[in-house]
Amino acid sequence: MFVDTERAYRAVSARDARFDGCFITAVRTTKIYCRPSCPAVTPKQRNVEFYPTAAAAQSAGYRACRRCLPDAVPGSPEWDLRADLAARAMRLISDGVVERDGVPGLATRLGYSERHLTRVLTTELGAGPLALARAHRAHAARLLIETTDLAFGDVAFAAGFASIRQFNDTIRAVFAASPSELRSTASRRGHGPGPTAGRISLRLPYRPPLDADGLLAFLAARAVPGVEHVADGSYGRTLRLPHGPATALLTPVDGHVDTTLRLHDLRDLGSAVSRLRRLLDLDADPAAVDEVLGRDPALAPSVAAVPGIRVPGSVDGQEIVLRAMIGQQISVAAARTALAHLTMALGEQLETPEGQLTTLFPTAAAIAERGAEVLRGPKRRIDTVLAVSSAIADGSLAVHVGRDPDELRADLVSFAGIGPWTAGYVQLRVLGAPDVLLTSDLALRKGAETLGLPATPDGLARHARGWRPWRSYAGMHLWRAGAAAATDIRRTA
């Protein structure tokens, strides 16, 4: 969230890391911009101004601080909390849409003209789509410079720059250093390039606390063999990215998530990082969430016991829609078995498997073409899965992070066989919607009953009004309570 000037300066004076990524501090006397927690001497208030994005600061002529690396911070939670045009555009820009499809492609996905989109972004964020994409490219380039031994020409094109000259000029303008100087500095810090160009190791920061155990347990219960694997405190999965397949291994540690990526095409670095951050909900503001939910006496013990709970997102919106439909009205274990069968039959095998990560989740086109041979269960559900897969494959149903939540929900429920639960679940996981409570979910209502809350859909919905705008996170507490109660019952049976 972008805060007022007085509050922002207090955060800078206190070096409050909770605000890192929420706004940028720019110092007029040095022409440098920093994260709020920068350890440098706090500048006088008359010498600073604040921007909502790094791109806005860069457009105003500021360069990034080489001490605090203001681009290496969690993103703003505002892009999930807000569902307006600017927020949806930011999600798509961070996924690399401008690099792949240009501003016209971004505007088309959002359903607005280029002129209107540019006007809204400039007003809301202080920079237009090209400047925002430039900042995104600069961050991707810095990661490649510091974590690989690629030639700088290869780095330039992998990060999305049109020419080596544009790459060099941007790096110097943003970081006040040449690519060679950035790589040399990284080596001195002990973060030099690894031995394999296609394998990248990096850190994904988050705002603590983080309920890492809860995240891993959620993902492990739903992991599709070959596509995902959870073991020894790490989560691995295959990724279908715009330019080719990839694998990722994520290990949460104190203050960040250690990440190892193996990319088929290095142009996918920015997209991979963006999607993995969304998967683990790393841009959330746990302090704000826990403050609101902790006020409810019924939820307070769970909030105290599990601070920093997260809402797992997704790396592929289409995949989540298909998984949600196949898992409707059956247990998590049964859904996992059905998805494993589907993936074994229709998933694409990686040319170079990475341990137990061997397969890409089937595409909507593959399911539309051959799903009738593989899918099992009620005919109505199979027909719905095939119809939705066909719509996704032919482009008549778009499922991506730039969708308006209400419009996506309406599109989904227009299909026979898709109800409010499935539509809400997709909003929750694909869009990162923070205020969705699936009151019809039996496991969630069991958790509510365990915590002494109303267990009927209407009663729970009324009580949950006090949890706004964080009802999605409250739902994670209820799911956790329901799972714990079920485990206790099995142990005493």
WOLINHU-V872061 format. One record per helix or strand. SS is the DSSP state (A for helix, B for strand). FROM is the first residue (numbers start at 1). LEN is the number of residues. Records with the same first field share a line. If there is no record, write none. Layout:
SS=FROM-LEN ; FROM-LEN
//
This chain:
A=5-9 ; 17-3 ; 45-3 ; 54-6 ; 78-4 ; 85-10 ; 97-14 ; 114-12 ; 129-19 ; 152-7 ; 164-12 ; 179-10 ; 212-10 ; 266-14 ; 286-8 ; 297-9 ; 317-10 ; 332-15 ; 364-11 ; 379-16 ; 405-9 ; 420-11 ; 442-9 ; 457-11 ; 471-22
B=20-1 ; 23-5 ; 32-3 ; 48-4 ; 63-2 ; 199-7 ; 225-1 ; 228-4 ; 234-8 ; 244-10 ; 256-8 ; 348-7 ; 357-4
//
